[in-house]
Amino acid sequence: MRRYLFISLLIVMLLTLVGCQSAKEQSDTAELKLAHNLPLDHPVHLSLLEFGKLVKEKSGGEIKVKIFPNGQLGSEREVIELTQTGAVDLTKVSASALEGFASDYSIFSLPYMFEEYETFQRVMNNKKVTGNLYYQTEDSGFIGLTYFNAGLRNLYTKEREVNDVSDMNGLKVRVQPSQTSVQMIEHFGGIPTAMAYGEVYTALQSGVIDAAENNETALVGNNHGEVAKYYMYTGHQIVPDMLIMNAKRFNQFSEEEQQWIHEAAEEATLYHEDVWAKSIKDQTETAKDKMGVQFIEVDKSSFIKAVQPMHERFSTNPKTKDIYQLIQEAIQSE
């Protein structure tokens, strides 16, 4: 009898120790909430999954990332505000959405700032440019970690083919909530309409807008190709997606943990390049073959000429002239 009681007591003690160890492990694990507004099959979502995997691997499971996609926690503006307060730890947003927090981010909405993606990529890998940029918003409650290729932004329309800037007259175009993007469409001769990304399909379908501008993934991933049948390669902007993090939460981690997060972010960006290239190829073919979208090459010269006054303002405005000059120097350095 005594032997039975001893064995039972030993089992209870072992279970208690295991339970305590399990509770300790759970308390030692940090879970980071990451929100974004893209669908599950979007290349940026796949790259954010890679980021989460890398964080977990580098931290030995001490830090985990839980992702909330598809705008579950709100629009880009809303999740930025949630990241500011710490209700969300990380979010992926377009650089255009950050203009209201740091004027330097408006440089990415400046049309034809970069002539080709390779030039843009070289600038974004220049620590002199991004080192200052990513920490400009720390007083606003968040910092930048890395960028993700979001492609060249091009114009797509419901009914009208656009071959040069004269075809833009009176065209109602959805733009991101960015004052720079609004001015761009105005210089093109169109009528800009700022609205959330999730509203674009219905707005195109109902005729509230005639056109939108984005990369090719919008046609298939968000079904815009069902209602917009003309896609023009205007290549007017290269606006990256930015991964941002609540500054207070980031600073709670040790230097080693911060390094893990930074490394995971940078490696996820490299991973993203291949995922993005394949996705653009596949989705362009799908939009063309299954949705009947026509892809049209245009002469960009009239578009470039139309926005030169914007470049002149950016190069002289006290709020943007430094970042404009810094990027020009980075472009010309090689």
N, C-alpha and C positions, 0 to 999 in steps of 0.2 A: 504493500500500500504506500509505504513511504517512498519507495523507488518510483512508483507511478506519479506521486505528487512532485517529486524532484524533477522528473522528466517533463511534466506539464509546466512546472515553473520555469524550467530552462527554455522550453519552446516559447513561452510568453515573453521571456526576457529577450530572446533572439528576435522575435517579431517586433518587439518594441524598438530594439536597436535598428532593425531594418527600416522601420517606419520613421524613426528620427533621422536616419541617414537620407532617406528619400525626401523628407521634408526639407532637410538642409540643402540637398541638391536642387530642389525646386526653388528655394529661396536664393540660391547662388546663381540661378539662371535668369538673365535679363531678357525680357521679350520686348522687341521694338515693333511698334505698329507703323506700317507703311501703307499709305493710301494713294490711289491714282484713279483716273477716269477712263482708262483704256480697256478694251475687251481682252479676254483670256488668251486669244490667239495672236495678239499684237506683239511684234518683236520686242518692244520696250518692256512689256510684261514678262516675256521670257527672259530678258536680260535682268530684270529685277528679281526673278526667281533665282537666277544664277548668283546675283549679289547676296541674297539671303543664304544660299548654300555655302558660298565662300566665307561669309561672316561666321556661320556655324562651324565650318571646318577650321578656320584660323583660330577661333576662340576655344576649340575643343568642346563645343556645345554650351559654353558659358553664355553666349549671346545668340539669340534666335530672332528671326524677323518674320512677323505675321503680316501677310499682304491682303489689303482690301481693295480689289480692282473694281472696274465698271462704275465708278462714281458712287459706290455704296455709301461713302461718308460725305459726299457733297461735290460741288463743282470745284474747279481749280482754285478760285478765289476763296471758297469756303475751307478747303483743306489747307491752304496756306495759312489762314487765320487759326485753324486748329493746330497747325504745327507751331505757330507763334506762341500759343498758350500752353503747348505741351500735351494737349489732349491726343494729338497724333505725334509720333516721334519723327517720322520721315514722310516725305511725299515727292512725287514726280510731277513737275509742272513745266509748261512751256516757259522759256526765258521771257517771252512777251508778257506773261502774267506777273513777272517780277518788276516790271518797269516802275510801278507805283511805290516800290520799296527802295529801289536804288536806280538812279537815272542811267547808270552805266549799262544796265541790261537792255536799254532801248537800242543800243548799237546793233543788236542782232535783228531788230525789226527794220533797220535802215535798208531799203531796197538796194540790191547790187553792191553791198559792202564787200562781198566776196565773189570773185568771178567764177570760182570752181570749188568743189568740196575739198580737194586736197589742200588748197590754201587755207580754208577755214579750219581744217583738222590740224594743220601746222600751228596756227594761232592758238587753238584751244589746248595744245600740248605745250605751250610756252608758259612756264610757271610765272614769268614776270607779268603776264596778262591775267591769268586765272588766280594767282596767289592773292592778289589784291581784290579781285572781283568777288571771289567766294566768301570773303569775310566782311564785305561792305555792309551786309545786312545783319551782322551780329547784334547790333543795338536794337534791331527790329525783332529779335528773338530767334533767328535762324541763320545757318551758314550753308554754303554750297559744298557738296562733296565731289561731284563729277558731272559730266554731261553725257547725253546719249544722242547719237545721230538721229535726227528727225527728218532727214532728207531735204531736198529742195522744194520749196513751196511753189506750186504752180496754180494757174487759174483753171477752174472747171465750171461749165455752164449747163443750164437746163436745155436751152433752145438755140442759143446764138453762138456761132463760131467767131472767135476773136483772132485776127491775124496781125493787127497792130493796134497802137494805142487809140486810134480814132474809133475803133469798134467798141470801146469801153463806154462811150457816151451814154449816160442814163442807166447803165447797168447797176442793178442793186446787188451788192456783193457783201456776203458775210465776212467779217474779219474778227480776229481775236480782240478781247478788250484791251487794246493797246493804242494809245494815241498816235504812235508812229505809224501803225498799220492803217489807221483811219486816214491819216494825212496822205499816205501812199496811194490809196484808192482815189482820193480826191484829186491828186496830181495826175492820175491816170485818166480822170474824167468820169469815173464811176461814182456811185452813191454807196458809201460804206454803211454797213449795219453791224454793230457789235452785238454778239450773242454767244451764249454758252454752246460748246461743241455738241452737246447732246440734243440741241434744238434744231440743228442744221437740216437733217433729213426732212422733218415735217415742214420746215420753212421753205425748202426747195420744192417739195411736193405741192404745197398749197399756193406757191407763187409769192409768198412774203418776200423772198429774195430770188434773184435770177441766177446767182452764181455764188461760189465759195472759192477759197484758195487753201490748198493743203498739199501734202505729198500723196503718192498713189495709194497708200494703204487706206485712205478714207473711202475710196471707191468700193472696196470689197469688205474691209473690216467693219465699216459702219454703213454699208449698203448704199452709199451715195450714188454709186454707179447705176442704181435702179432708176434714178430720176434725172441724173446729170449725164448727158451723152457726149459732151465735148470736153476733152482735157487738153489744155494748151500748155506747152512747155515754155512758160514765161521765165521760170527760174529766178523769180524776183527776190526771194529771201532764203537764207539758211538760218533758221531759228532752232537752236538745239532744245532738247528736253533737259531739264536740270533736276538733279537729285539733291534735295535740301533736307536739313536735319535741325531739329530744335537745338539751339545753342546751349541751353542749360543742361539738357540731357546729354549732349555730346561731352560737355566739360565735366560731367560726373564720372566719366570713365577715366581710367588710368592712361598714361601716355602709351603704354603697350596696347591697350584695348583700342585707343583712338587710332593707332597705327594699323591694327587689324581692319578696322572699319574703312580707313582710307585705302588700304591695299585692295580690299574686296571691291570697293567702288571703282577704282581704276582698272582692275582686271575685268570687271563686269562691262566696262566701256569697251575694252578690246574685244571681248566675247561678242558684244553687240554688233560690231562692224560686220562680221560674217552673217549673223542672223538677219541683220537689216538688208544686206545685199541680196540674199536669197529670197527674202520676203517681197522686196520690191519687184524682183523678176517674176516671181510666181503670181503676185496679185495683179501686176500689169497684164500678164497673159490671161488671167481669169476675167478681168474687166473687159478686155478686148474680145475674147472668144465667147464668153458666156453672158455678158451683160450688154454687149454691143456698143461699148464706149469707143469713140474715135480719138486717137492720140495725134496731136497736131504740133508740128514744129513751127515756131514763129520767129520772125525777125525781132530780136530784143532791142534793137537800136533805138526805136521810138519810145520804148518804155524806159530805157536808161536815160535818155535825154529828158524825159518828162519829170524825173525825180532829182535832177541835178541841184535844184534849189534846196532840197532837203539835205544833201551832202554839204552844201555851203553853210547851212544853218548849224549842222552838227559840228563842223570843223571850227566854228567861231563861238558857239554857245558855251558859256563858262561851265555848265553842268556836264557837257559831253565832249568838249574839245580835247581833254586829256586822254580819255579812252579811245577817241577817234585817232589821235596822233600815235598813241601806243600801238594800236592795231596796224596802222599804216607802216610803222617802223618794223613790226613783226613780219608783215607781209613782204617788205622789201629786204629783209635781212638775209634771205636765201635766193 
